Amino acid sequence: MYIEYCNYNKNISSYDEETKKIYQAIKLELNGLALPIHMIRSMKEYLPDDIILATSIDYPCGLSSSKVRYNMAINSLKSGANCIDYVPNDYFLKEKFTELKKEILTIINICQDYEATLRLFLDYRKSSNIITLSQIFNEMGIDIMFPTVGYHHDDFFDNLINSKLIEDSSDTSVIFNGYMWKKEQIEFLKQAEIFGMRIYNLELLV
């Protein structure tokens, strides 16, 4: 099962302590790290070459223009990220879907130029058709998605149910990014046989 540590959806009070957590994640042999771009820049030379190194663009609201997003993606990839986490613009999603598809395809092409991966945030709390959306985005070339933005503490079971629905309805691999507070939930997720999980609290793995 793919497991990654993420810290870009929380307030970092001490960067020294956060750096220690990142090294702890590496010591635990996690598959990936999802970090803010400034941390990737400062730590890239100390990180394993074979690790997934993701950063987000326009997170969590996705309100920037397409041009700004393209520049964010290029700068992130030039800084050492090999994976981009993308938040769809809610207005494009509801009112200008053709423009959204154009934007996504452009960022997919940017990622391909750098041999990187584009992952996409869905949001089951705001949409009644995430299954259809996941199928459309998958057909466009996105293979990995999150069931929600994950900025807030999403319900564990709601997140898991939607993760399973997405995976069962398309060729999409889903990374669970709901809130977990006990080790038993880790084992429950492994038994559910979804593609992966995002960890915010490394103590759950110790």
QUILIN-V350856 format. One record per residue. SS is DSSP state (H for helix, E for strand, C for the rest). PHI is phi in whole degrees, 0 to 359 (* if undefined). D_CENTER is the distance of its C-alpha to the mean C-alpha in Angstrom with 2 decimals. Layout:
<<SS/PHI/D_CENTER> <SS/PHI/D_CENTER>>
//
This chain:
<<C/*/15.46> <E/288/12.28> <E/226/11.50> <E/229/9.45> <E/259/10.37> <E/233/8.57> <C/227/11.06> <C/272/10.10> <C/249/10.58> <C/221/14.07> <C/280/17.39> <C/264/18.33> <C/279/22.09> <C/221/22.96> <H/288/21.28> <H/296/23.69> <H/293/22.58> <H/292/18.87> <H/299/19.76> <H/298/21.57> <H/294/18.59> <H/296/16.61> <H/294/19.72> <H/295/19.99> <H/299/16.59> <H/294/17.99> <H/298/21.26> <C/284/19.74> <C/62/18.54> <C/291/14.88> <C/279/13.12> <E/207/10.39> <E/231/9.84> <E/243/7.25> <C/231/10.11> <C/295/11.79> <H/299/13.59> <H/294/16.97> <H/284/16.20> <H/296/15.13> <H/300/18.40> <H/283/20.49> <H/248/19.36> <H/308/18.63> <H/290/22.15> <H/258/21.92> <C/260/18.81> <C/300/19.26> <C/292/19.32> <C/263/17.72> <C/269/14.54> <E/290/11.01> <E/237/10.51> <E/256/7.34> <E/220/7.84> <E/258/7.24> <E/241/10.20> <C/61/12.20> <C/266/10.14> <C/258/10.90> <C/268/13.77> <C/66/13.48> <C/254/17.22> <C/286/18.03> <C/289/20.10> <H/301/19.07> <H/300/21.01> <H/296/19.23> <H/296/15.78> <H/300/17.28> <H/294/18.62> <H/300/15.43> <H/296/13.81> <H/298/17.09> <H/297/17.50> <H/295/14.14> <H/290/15.00> <H/293/18.55> <C/276/17.60> <C/121/16.22> <C/292/12.50> <C/241/12.15> <E/206/8.63> <E/245/7.51> <E/259/4.62> <E/245/7.37> <E/257/9.07> <C/298/12.23> <C/292/15.43> <H/297/17.04> <H/292/20.48> <H/300/19.81> <H/300/18.23> <H/263/21.46> <H/241/24.10> <C/222/23.39> <H/295/21.30> <H/297/22.99> <H/293/21.86> <H/297/18.22> <H/298/18.60> <H/298/20.36> <H/297/17.67> <H/298/14.94> <H/297/17.51> <H/294/18.35> <H/289/14.90> <H/300/14.76> <H/296/18.19> <H/299/17.26> <H/298/14.63> <H/297/17.39> <H/298/19.81> <C/253/17.94> <C/54/17.12> <C/246/13.36> <E/246/10.60> <E/256/8.90> <E/246/5.91> <E/233/6.59> <E/270/6.59> <C/270/9.98> <C/206/12.12> <C/297/14.84> <C/287/16.66> <C/253/17.56> <C/228/18.14> <C/260/20.65> <C/229/19.67> <H/293/16.04> <H/295/17.62> <H/298/19.37> <H/297/16.45> <H/297/14.35> <H/293/17.55> <H/295/18.08> <H/295/14.71> <H/296/15.14> <H/295/18.64> <H/281/17.51> <C/122/15.72> <C/262/12.06> <C/259/11.86> <E/233/8.37> <E/221/6.99> <E/249/6.11> <C/286/9.63> <C/208/9.33> <C/293/8.02> <C/79/8.65> <C/282/10.86> <C/251/13.83> <C/280/14.93> <C/291/14.45> <C/301/17.14> <H/301/16.65> <H/287/18.65> <H/300/17.50> <H/295/13.88> <H/294/15.32> <H/301/17.75> <H/290/15.39> <H/299/13.21> <H/294/16.59> <H/299/17.84> <H/295/15.14> <H/294/15.61> <H/286/19.35> <H/256/19.65> <C/207/18.00> <C/270/17.13> <C/271/13.42> <E/267/11.60> <E/246/9.55> <E/256/7.44> <E/297/9.34> <C/226/8.15> <C/277/11.70> <C/278/14.29> <C/233/16.33> <C/227/19.58> <C/213/21.60> <H/295/21.60> <H/300/22.90> <H/291/19.63> <H/299/18.07> <H/295/20.96> <H/298/20.68> <H/295/17.15> <H/299/18.49> <H/291/21.41> <H/289/19.41> <C/62/18.32> <C/276/14.85> <C/299/12.82> <E/202/10.71> <E/220/9.92> <E/252/8.13> <E/254/11.20> <C/252/12.27> <C/239/15.93> <H/292/17.13> <H/298/20.51> <H/292/19.44> <H/258/19.48> <C/273/22.76>>
//
